[in-house]
Amino acid sequence: MRLVYDIGIRLYVFAVHLAAWFRPKARLWIQGRKNLFDELRTFVAEKQPTAWFHCASLGEFEQGRPVIEAFKKQHPQYRILLTFFSPSGFEVRKNYEYADHVCYLPADTTRNARRFVEMLNPALVVFVKYEYWHNFMHEITRREIPLYIMSAIFRPSQYFFKWYGMRFLKNLDQITHFFVQNQHSADLLIDHGITQVSVTGDTRFDRVAAIASEKVSFPLIEAFASEHKNIIVAGSTWPADEALLAKLLAGNPGKYKLVIAPHEINESHLHSLETLFPMGSVRYSKARQDELAGKQTLIIDSIGMLSKLYRYARYAYVGGGFGAGIHNVPEAAVYGIPVIFGPNYRKFREAVGLIENGGAYSINDYQGLAGIFRKLSDNEIAWQHSADASREYVANQIGATEKVMGAIQIK
């Protein structure tokens, strides 16, 4: 089985090399790993104890971030190594101030894993959520280095719990401890003989609560939102989301104003948004404060603002629900506003929980979107109920970081 796994990893790397000819992210994936071991050798030359945190991408980083920062404050004698699998995480957070070194994770071959772990020799390792690189896990646990998985979610459909995944399930038994988001995940592991598990919740809620407390001001956004009640902030949107929002604005002239932060901000997509929202749209980078009050759509064409922009919203729309899955719902819900998203949300327990308590709504088409906005904008009691439910749900989820930190033990 391990041989088959290694062959699969090598085939994946080969496919990425092929994709690099025409996909920029694949090129970044390859280029970012070229001098990885040379840079790591320089990092470890200082011979200080290291804590290694690994995240797949930017979303997982936001889950790991509260624990990274809490660990750094409690254990300043340890240096932090932060690794990413995806360029979308590394490129945005390669200069993260709480990490002493940020790099890509090498492809999970037997040789790479052995070389990387032997060179780094960390005091402990924390993988975030879905990261199960079996050669790395083997090398870490073989050296009796504590390995924690945090903010994890498990479902019966995962390969660990299929007949062909039993070997990988045995690997999970070597993990020092699992910090899972819900009781269902804990029960699933325990039913399969893995008992080193605690239900700690999702650390993302601690992160979004910290962001909300910062109360950062954006004068251009304030000018755009001034004297208008119905502000929609739409985050991480894709074309399917954007088409529905454009139809909503066109069908309700003057009733709503939209701040839209698309998932992709390349020039081609930004131009398509300007075409889609022709009536009074402007890019954030080109906006003038004295003209914004008269605009209907503000297009955010920079990275890193979204989590702070929802504070200006009366309604939040989170994109991705008509594709692979919705993006970060808690960063909108933390501001105590109704949250709306597409139909592909069931793998996200926070979205399910928010819908169940009335703080969020899922839509399948334009009729659903228009109906929800009509309900919330025309009935103040309905809006307030939803807003209160959203705020209450987030408040009840805060505290996972403290639970994780209380259980982590250093070698």
HELIX and SHEET records of a PDB file:
HELIX    1   1 ARG A    2  ALA A   19  1                                  18    
HELIX    2   2 PRO A   24  GLN A   31  1                                   8    
HELIX    3   3 LEU A   36  VAL A   44  1                                   9    
HELIX    4   4 LEU A   58  GLN A   74  1                                  17    
HELIX    5   5 PRO A   87  ARG A   93  1                                   7    
HELIX    6   6 THR A  110  LEU A  120  1                                  11    
HELIX    7   7 HIS A  134  ARG A  142  1                                   9    
HELIX    8   8 TYR A  159  PHE A  161  5                                   3    
HELIX    9   9 TRP A  163  GLY A  165  5                                   3    
HELIX   10  10 MET A  166  LEU A  172  1                                   7    
HELIX   11  11 GLN A  183  ASP A  191  1                                   9    
HELIX   12  12 ARG A  204  GLU A  214  1                                  11    
HELIX   13  13 PRO A  219  ALA A  225  1                                   7    
HELIX   14  14 PRO A  239  GLY A  251  1                                  13    
HELIX   15  15 GLU A  267  LEU A  276  1                                  10    
HELIX   16  16 TYR A  284  LYS A  286  5                                   3    
HELIX   17  17 GLN A  289  GLY A  294  5                                   6    
HELIX   18  18 LEU A  306  LEU A  309  1                                   4    
HELIX   19  19 TYR A  310  TYR A  312  5                                   3    
HELIX   20  20 PRO A  330  ALA A  333  1                                   4    
HELIX   21  21 ARG A  349  ASN A  357  1                                   9    
HELIX   22  22 TYR A  366  ASP A  378  1                                  13    
HELIX   23  23 GLU A  380  GLN A  397  1                                  18    
HELIX   24  24 ALA A  400  ALA A  407  1                                   8    
SHEET    1   A 7 HIS A 101  TYR A 104  0                                        
SHEET    2   A 7 ARG A  79  PHE A  84  1                                        
SHEET    3   A 7 THR A  50  CYS A  55  1                                        
SHEET    4   A 7 LEU A 124  VAL A 128  1                                        
SHEET    5   A 7 LEU A 147  ALA A 152  1                                        
SHEET    6   A 7 HIS A 177  VAL A 180  1                                        
SHEET    7   A 7 VAL A 197  VAL A 199  1                                        
SHEET    1   B 7 SER A 281  ARG A 283  0                                        
SHEET    2   B 7 THR A 297  ILE A 299  1                                        
SHEET    3   B 7 LYS A 257  PRO A 262  1                                        
SHEET    4   B 7 ILE A 231  THR A 237  1                                        
SHEET    5   B 7 TYR A 315  VAL A 318  1                                        
SHEET    6   B 7 VAL A 339  PHE A 341  1                                        
SHEET    7   B 7 ALA A 360  SER A 362  1                                        
END                                                                             
